[in-house]
Amino acid sequence: MASTFVFHLRMAKYVLLVIVFYTVTCQRDEDYPQRPDRCQVPPEVMYRQCCIFPPFFTRDIAKNCGALLTMNFIQGNITGFTRRTISRCKHWRCVLSKYDMLTPTGRLDDEKYYIHLDKWVELNPSFANAMLNAKVNCKLSFRHVMPLDPCEFYNFHGCIRNYIDLNCPAYVNTPQCAEVKEFHAECREFFYKK
């Protein structure tokens, strides 16, 4: 009797795992449409830094919150900085706190974050259209998990950055970046989360 119960319990766990795996897989497929072969980009093209846009948060605050800055040579004589952190959650909690973008409960105040992005656009008006669409699309994509904690903010902010990158108003003028621009024009729809 006990062995039958244990067997049924194990089978129930197995069935539950299969259902969870299937649900996650289907959601992933629904979020991103199936890409045609022409849009299967090699990493060396996808990760070229061809849209150089100013940082959303100051370098001093990023450094004070634990970011490590490394200089990258992008193309020819163009350089850029990459910010890396050891602890994403701690870093973003610090940054959001310094910019007063956390609610009293420690969640992202997305209204203050969007006001901050509006100020960024005032300083960088060529990005206005891309930013407007980024804010709308990313808010829709993350609406089910709002309000975000600082650990989740990383993915939300990544959505904004990705949208800006895919809709860049000014690419670096090199043959390699012309290839990226052409790729984005043809395939950008396959890299948006719905």
N, C-alpha and C positions, 0 to 999 in steps of 0.2 A: 504494500500500500504506500509506504513512504517512498520507495523507489519510483513508483508511478507519479507521485506528486512532484518529486525532484525532476523527473523526465519532462513533465508538462511545464514546470517552471523554467527549465532550460530552453524548451521549445518556444515559450512565450518571449523570453529574452532574445532569442535568435530572430523571431518574427519582428519584434520591436526594432532591433538593429537594422534589419532589412528595410523596414518602413522608413526609418529615419534616414538611412543612406539614400533610398529612392527619392524621398522628399527633398533632401538637400541637393541631390543631383538634378532633379527636375527644376527646382528653383534656380539653380545656376544656369541651366539651359534657357529658362524663361527670361532671366535678367539680361542675357546677351544673345542676340540672334546668331544663328549659325553663319560663320564667316565663309565666303567663297575663297577658293584657292588664291586668287589674286590679292586677297587681304590677309594672308598668312605671312606676316612680316617677320623677317629674321631679326633677332635681338640687336644686332649691330646697326640696324636702321631705326628700330623703334626707340632705342635709348640714346640716340644722338641728341645733344642739347642744342636745338636750333631756334627755339623761342626763348630769348633771354628776357625775362621780366624781373622787375625789382622785387625784393623780398617783401612779404606781407608784414613781417615783424622786424624790428631793428636788430642789428647785429649785436649791439651791447646787451640788450635784454636776452637774446638767444644765448650768448656766451655766459651771462650771469646765471642763466637757468640750466647750464650744463652742456650746451651744444659745443661740439668741436667743429671748427671751420677748416676745411681743406680746399686749397686752390686747385682748380682744374683748368687745363688748357683745352679749350673747346675746339676752335678752328683758327689756324693761323695765329694772329696776334690777339685773339679774343680770349679772355680768361673769365672764369666765374668761380664762385665759392659754393661748396656743398656743405650743408649743415648736417651733422650726424649727432645722435644722442645715444647714450648708453641705456637710459631709462625713459622710454617714451612717455609713460604716464606721469612720472615726476616732472619731466621737462615741460609737458604741455600744461600741467596744473600750475606750474610756476609762471609760464608765459601768460596764460589766460588770467591768472591772478594779478600780475603786474599791469595788464591792460584793463583790469576791472571788468572782465567778461564772464565772471562766474556768478551764479545766483547764490543766495545765502545757503542753499543746500549743496553747493559745490558742483552744480551742473553748468553746462554752457548756456549763457544768455545769448541765444542766437540773434536776437534783435541788435544787441550791442556789437556782436561780431559782424553783422551785415552793415551796420553803420561804419565800422572800421574799414570794411571793404569799400564802401562808398567813398571814404576819405582817400583810400589808396587810388581809386579811379580818378578822383579829382587831380591827383598828382601824375597820373598816367592815363590821360583821356583816350588814347588810342585803343585801350583795352575795354572801353565802356560796353560795347555790344557783347563781347565775349564774357565779361563779368556778369552782366545782367542775365544772360542765358545760363551761366554756370550756377548762379545763386538759385534760380528757379528750378533747374533740373536736379541739383544736388539736394535741395530742400525736399523735393518730391521723393527722391530716392531714399532719403533718411527719415522721412516723416514718421515711420512706424517706431523708430527708436528714439525720437526726441522726447525730452531734452537729453542731450548727450553728456556723459561724464568725460573728463579730460582724456581718458584712455581711448574712448571712442572718437574723440575729436580728431585724432590723427587721420582716420579714414575719411571723415567728412571734409577736412581741409585738403586731403589728397584728392578728393573728388573735384573740388574747386580748381586746384592746380592742374589736374588732368584735363579738365574742360578748357581751361585757358590755353594749355599747351596744344590741344587738338584744334583750337580755333584761333591760333596766334595771328595777330594783325601784322606782325613784322618778323619775318624769318631772317636769320643770319644769311647773308648773300654769298653762298658757296654752292658748288655743284652737289655736295653731299646733302646740304639742307634743302636744296631745290627738290631732291629726291624725296625727302621727308614731307615737304609741303605737298607734293603731288600725291604721295601716299595718303596723307590726311584728307586731302580734297576728295579722293575716291572712296576711302574706307572708314572715315571717322565715325559713321553711324554704328559700326560694329564694335566700337570701344566705349560706348555709353551704357551705363547701367540703367535699365528701365524701371 
